[in-house]
Amino acid sequence: MISALRGTVLSLSGGTAVIDVGGVGFSVAVTPRHALGLRTGSETTVLTTLIVREDSLSLFGFPDQDSLDIFSALVGVTGVGPKSALGVLAEVTPSEVASAVAREDDAVFRKVSGIGPKTAKLIVVSLAGKLALRHAPAPEEPAAGTSPVVRGNVERALIGLGYPERSATAALDEVLESASAADAGNVQTLLRLALAVLGPAKNSGGAR
């Protein structure tokens, strides 16, 4: 396994960097963002992983351990090949990938070429609770009610229980005004608090 390369950048072309290590030029697939940080003729260190196929040996390179870890996690998901995994890192940073998985937001992955809706959803489900970045920034406490995914899930649940949409929205707004950051990100907690505000649903359809 070739885990890292340290040498001189011989050439850069699209998503490929050729690195001279002791007189041997290694072709390494990198993201455009990574390539922008490299300079022909300059020495660099690239973390790598070797993907072995029946008809090829391909090196993929990364600027840091978090990027390599995310790539390795992605290629472990059914339906995600190394090119698609590198495509994800070309679109978003490792911390954004981890954040999207934590929010159960598969939209980040759907915009990557080669990843369809089913695979995007599978990425979120497969990687849930598995992404622990080594150099991730300290998480910021989200402001109450800032997650459209959580809010939408609670509103739909309330409407499904028989509450008018306007009443459900108003109750949720009231709850979010005083909810802690932790409560604001938890669907079950918000639903319970909103139900306490609304009271029993009126089967007759009358609004509160």
Secondary structure as GFF3:
##gff-version 3
##sequence-region A 1 208
A	DSSP	beta_strand	4	13	.	.	.	ID=ss1
A	DSSP	beta_strand	16	21	.	.	.	ID=ss2
A	DSSP	beta_strand	24	29	.	.	.	ID=ss3
A	DSSP	alpha_helix	32	36	.	.	.	ID=ss4
A	DSSP	beta_strand	43	53	.	.	.	ID=ss5
A	DSSP	beta_strand	56	62	.	.	.	ID=ss6
A	DSSP	alpha_helix	65	75	.	.	.	ID=ss7
A	DSSP	alpha_helix	82	91	.	.	.	ID=ss8
A	DSSP	alpha_helix	94	103	.	.	.	ID=ss9
A	DSSP	alpha_helix	107	110	.	.	.	ID=ss10
A	DSSP	alpha_helix	117	127	.	.	.	ID=ss11
A	DSSP	alpha_helix	148	160	.	.	.	ID=ss12
A	DSSP	alpha_helix	165	178	.	.	.	ID=ss13
A	DSSP	alpha_helix	181	184	.	.	.	ID=ss14
A	DSSP	alpha_helix	187	198	.	.	.	ID=ss15
###
